Amino acid sequence: DMFRDVLQQVMEGELDETLGYGKSERSSNSDETAESKDYRNGYSEKTVKTQLGEVQVKVPRDRDGEYKPKIIGKYNRNADGMEEKILALYSCGMSQRDISEQIKNLYDVEISPELVSKISEKIMPEITAWQSRPLNSVYPFVFMDAIHYKVKEDHQYVTKAAYVVLGIGMDGCKDILGVWIGEHESSKFWFGVLNDLKSRGVLDVYLFCVDGLNGFPEAISAVYPKAQIQRCIIHQIRSSTRYVSYKDIKALMADLKLVYQAVTEEEALENLSHFKEKWGKAYPSCVKSWEDNWEILSTFYAYPAEIRKIIYTTNIIEGLNRQFRQITKNKPSFTNDDSLRKMLYLASKKIVEHWTCRCRNWDMVLNQLNILFSNRQVG
C-alpha cells in the first residue's frame, strides 16, 4: 500500500529527529551514539484509519518512550494530518505534482501524483452529499453566474462552464447552494438546476440576480413563477457599450448613467428616451439592448435603497468567482469534470469558512422583505 509506505517513512524520519541520528548511523558513529541514552527499540503494530481505508503500520519505538508520532498521534488511530495537508494544498489550486513536491519538503518522503489523486478521489462522496444537502425553504436573494475552464473530454480540451449558485437566507448570511458543470446554457439546463434546488427544499425565491444567462427567464417561470429577475446593471453596461468608439464613450456613459441611476422607473424611462434621441442613430444596438432587456433591468426600481444595493449588480457572486479564479490560476486545464468539481468544492469550503457576517443593514432589509412579501413564506 503506497500510503502505508509513506506513513512508515514519515515516522522513521520523526524518530531520527527525536534521537538525533539516522537508522543506519548507529554503528558508523559509535562515539556519538554511546553518549546517547536513548536508542531504537523495535516496533509496535497499529491499525490506522485513512481516507483510503485501514492500513497496518509498524510504529517505531525508542527505549525511553520519548518518541510520539506526530503524523498519527500516540493514542489516535487516524492519519488525517497528511491527508488534510494534501487536500488543503489541492484546495489552493496546486497541481498533483506540485503537491508531491510540497509533501516532500514537509515530511521528506516521496509520494506520487497518483497517490495524491487517489486521496483527493475519496472526497467525491462528500461532494455528492454537499451538492444534494437540504437547503432553506426560502431565499430572498439568489445569485447565479458562470466561470469558464478548459476540461479534457474525448482526448481534447473543451471549454466548460461551472455554474455557481449563491443564496442569501432569511438570516442575511450567504451560502453556496451548489455548482453545476456543463457546456451550454439553455432553458432545459436551467430547468434542471432549479428543479434540483426545489427538490432540496427551496420552496420560494423572491429575487434572482443574474448576468444575462441564456434560457433562464423561461426556466424560472416554470419552477418559481412568483420570483422576479434582476439582470446585473454592470454587465448590461459592459455588453451594450462594447462597440462604442473611444471618442464617444465618456459622453455616452454620462448620459447612460442618468438612466440606471434614476430614482424612479418613470424618470429612468424618460432619460432612456432622451438617450435614444441623442445616440440612437450612431449606436442603435446599444439603445436596442436596453429597450429589449428593460423588463429584467428595471426590477430594482420597485425596491427601497437597502434592497437595491443588494440586487443592483451581481458583485456578490462575482467576488466569489474572483476567489475561484485566484485559486485555480495555476491550473490552466483539468483532466475531467470530477477534477474541476473537486477543486471548486474544496475551494468553496475554504471560502465559506470566512463568511461570518450578515449583509449590511440586514435588520432593515428583513423588515422591508416582510412587508413587501407578506403574502409569501418568510420562514
N, C-alpha and C positions, 0 to 999 in steps of 0.2 A: 504494500500500500504506500503510495507516494507521500501522503500526508503523514503517515506514521513515521516514515524515514525523516521527514522534515522536523517533526516534533523531537525525534531522537537526537538529531544533530543540534537542535537548539538547546536541549537540556545538557548535552555533553559540553557545549560551549559555556553555558551558565556555570556548570561545576568547575570548568577550567578557571573561570574568573574568580570563583569563590576560593579555590585552592591556591591560585596564583601560578599555576603551571599546567601544561597540557598533558593529555593522557599518555603520550609517548615520550614525555620528557623526564619521567621519574628516574629511570635507570641511567639516563645520559647526563643528569645534573644532580648527582647524589649529594654533593656538598650542600646545595641549597635545600633539597628536599629533606635532608637529615635533620635540618633545623626546624623543619615544619612539623607541627604537632598533629596536623590533620592530613588525611590521605583518602584515596578512594576505598570504598568498602562494598563493592558489588552492586547489585540492582534489586529493585522490588518491582513486581509487575502490577500494572494498573490498567483498568479499562477506562478509556476516555471517550466522552461523547463529543462528536464534531458534527458539523453540518453535512458531512459526507458519511455519517454513520458512526458506530462504535469501533474503536481501534484499540488493540492491546499494545501498550508501550512498556518499555523497561526503564524505570526511573532510576538514574544513577544515585548512589548514596555516598556520603563521606562518613568517616569514623565518628566524628564529633557531632554529627547531625546539624551542622551549620547550613548546609545547602538546602534551600527551599526553591523548587522550580517555579519561576515567575510565570512561565507560559501556561502552566496548568494550575499551580497553587497546591499547597500541601494537602488540604482537605477538600479540594474542589475537583470534580470529575468532568469539568467542561474545558475544552481547549478553544474557548471563544476568542481569546486575545489576538492570536494571529489572524483568525478568520475575520474578526471585526476590523482589523487594520487593513486587510486585503479589500474588504467591502468599502471601507472608508476611502481608500485610495481610488477604488473604482468609481465611487460617487463623485470624486473630484475631477473625473474625466480622464484619468490616466489609462494608457493602453495596458494590455496584459503584460507586454514585455517590460514596460516601464515599472509596473508593479513588482515584477520579478526582481528587478534591479533594486528597488526600494527595500524589499524584504531582505535581500542580500546585505544591504547596508545596515539594516536594523538588527538582524539576527545572525548575520554571517553564515547563511545557509542558501543553497541553490534550490529554487522552486521553478518549475517550468511554467510557461504561459498556459499550457494545457491544464495544469492543476489550478491556476487562477480561474480559468474558465469553468472548471468543474465546481469550484467553491461558489462562484457567482451564479451558476446554474441552479443551485439549491434554493435560491430566493424566489424562483418562479412561482411556487405555490403561494408564497407570501404576497407576491404581486397580484396573483389571481384573486386572493382573498381581499386585498385592498381595493381592487378595481370593482369588486362586487359587494363591498361592505354596505350596510344600511346607511341611508342618509337622512337628513332632517326632512320633515314633511313640507316645510315652507322655506323658500329662499327669496327674500325681497329682490335681490340682485344676482344675476348670473352673467358672467363674462365668458366669451368664447373667442379663441384666436388660434392661429396655426403657426407652427415653426417648422421649417423645412430642413431635411437631412438627406444625404446620399446613403442609400441602403443597397446591398448586393442582393440581386434576385435573378435567378436563371443565368448565372455566370456573367452578369453585367450590373453596373451600378445605375440605379434609377432614383429619381427624386421622390421622396415620400414626405408627407406632412404628418406631424404629431399635433393632433387637435386637442388643445388643453381647455378644460372647463373649470372655472374658478367660481365659487359661490360665496356670498356674504349672507350669513344666517341671521335669524332674528336677534341673536346676541351681539351682532355687529362684528363678529370675527370672520376672517377669511379662511377658506379651506379649498384645497384642490380636490374637486369631485371625481376627476378621472382624466386619463389620457388615452386617446384613441389614435391608432396609426392607420393611415390609408393613403391612397394615391390621388383620388379625385373627390372633390366636394360635389354633392348632389342632394336633391330632396330625399332620396332613398337613404343615403348615408346618414344625414342628419336626423331623419325619422328614426333610424336605428339607435343613434346616440341618445335622443330624447326619450325614447321608449325604455332604454336602459336606465336612465335616471328615474323614470316613473316606476319601473319595476323595483328599484332600490328604495322606494318610499317617498320620492319627491312628488307631492300631490299638487303643489302650486308654486309658480314663479311669477312675481309681479312684473319685473322688467328684465329683458335680455339685452345685453350690451355687446354689440358685435362689430367686426370690421368687414362689412360687406361680403360675408360668406355666402357663396352660391348655394341656392336651394334652401336656405334657412327659413325665410318667411313662410314658405309653403309647409315645411315640416312643423314649424311652431304652431301654425293654425290648426294642424291636425292633432297635436299632442297636448298643447297648452293653449287652447283657444282664447283664454282670458288674458294671457300675457301680452305685454306691449314690447315693442322692439325699438331700441335706440341705436342708430348707426354712429360709429365714432366720428365726431366732427373733424378731428385732426387728420384722420385717414381720408376723409372726404376732401378736405382742403388740398392734401398732397396729390391725390389722384386727379382732381379736377383742374389743377394748375400745372400739371406735369409739362404741358407743351406751350405754356405762356412764355413769351420772349423775355429775355433779361431786362430789356429797356422798359417793359410794361409791368413787370411783376410787382414792383413796390407800390405803384398807384392802384393796381388791380386788387392787391391784398388789402390795402386800406379801405377800399370800397366793400370788399367781401366781408371784412371784419364787422361792418355795420349790420350785416345780415345775421351772422351767427352770434353776435354779442348783443342783439336787441333784447329788450326787457320782455316783450310780449311777442307772440306769433304774428299778430296783426302788424306790428312795427317791422318785424323781420320780412314779411311778405312785401310790404311797401318798399323796403330797402332793396329787396331782391328785384323788384320791378325796375327800380332806378338803375340797379346794376346791369340788368338786361339791356336797357336802353343805351347805356354807355359802352358796354363791352360785347354785346350780343353779336354784332357783325364781325368783329375781329376774332372772337373766341366763342363761337356758337356751341361747341362741345362742352365747354366749361359751364355755360349757363344751363344747357340741357341736363347735365349731370345733377345739378342742384334741383332743377324742376322735377326730374324723373324720380329722384330719391327723397323728395321733400317729406313724404308721409312718415318715413322712418328716421329722417334727420331732425324733424321738428318735435318729436315726442317730449323732449326735456322742457319745452316751454310751459307745459302744464303743471310743472312741479316747483316747489319752493327752492330757494338758492342752495340749501344744505343738500337736498337730493340731487339737484342739477350738478353739483360738484362731483358727485359720485358717478353719475351716468353720462356726463358730457363727453367723456373720452374713455377709451379702453386702457388708460395709463396703468391701472391696477394690474391687469394681466400682461401688459407689455413689460412692466417691471419684472414680472415673474419670468417671462421669456428671455429677457436680457440676462437674468441669472442662469437660465438654462444654457444660453449661448456662451456665457463666460466659462461655465463648467465643461462644456463639450468642445471648446475651441481647439483643443489639441487632438480631437478625433474628427478628421475630415470625412470619414465614412464609417459605416457599420456593416458587419458581416451578414446580419439578418435582422428581421423585425424584433426578435427577442433581445438581441444585443442592444438595440436602441431602447427598447422597453425597460430593460434592467437599469441602464444608465439614467433614464429620466425618472424612474421610480426612486432610486437611491438619492438622486439629486433633490427630488420632491421632499423626501423625508428630511433631508438636511435643511432645506429652505423653510419648511413649515415649522420646524423647531424654533425658529427665530420670530415667528408671527405670534406675538404675545399681546399686542394692543388692539383695541376695538377701533373702528372707523371714527374719525374726528366728529365731534358733536353728535354722537350716536343717540344719546337720550332724546335729543330734539328730533333727530331723524325718525326714531321709533315712534314718537308721538305723532308725527306727521303721517307716517305709514298707517298707523292705527285709525287715523281719521279718514285718509284717502281710500283705504282698502278695508273699511269697516265691514263690508259685506263678504269679505274673503276670509279664509283661515289665516289667523295671525299667530297661532301656536303659542 
